[in-house]
Amino acid sequence: MSLPLPWIDRIFEKLTLVYGQAFLARWRDVDMLAVKSDWAHELAGFAPKQGESGAACAGAQAIAYALANLDPAAPPSVLQFRAVARRAPAPELPRLPEPKADPERVAAELAKLAPIVATVRAPVEPVDHKAWAKRLIARHTAGERLNHTALQFARQALGMATA
């Protein structure tokens, strides 16, 4: 659905007031009704939806944003105007208040988490990250034949001289 022509008339009034003849001169030799019809078609996405009031709709707010953020240097084409309107910030929608937490339920949920919290806070036994290397050296010392590269890595990990 195209933007209503009264909306287009208001847009043209504002643009004429801002830019004067520079705006109207763009269409000097073109039928003004055809120009306004093209604007109505190109700005169709900003038309009020069924059941929306005109001034309160998001499209009207986007058009108002575009009119307030015009390029002062030159009058816009319909495509430039539409691009500015598309950059309008989304309207703030009403929100329901945040529900209050039920203290009893919060306490019950925290009680369920208590064993996990206790596990996390429990002291952790130190881990010997070089135990693998010590096991390999012990197996080699006991006479077991091991892969030469694995034995070399174990010796390097433990700071031993490699043979």
Summary of the structure (lengths in Angstrom):
residues: 163
radius of gyration: 37.4
end to end distance: 85.3
largest distance: 103.0
contacts: 339
relative contact order: 0.08
helix: 59%
strand: 0%
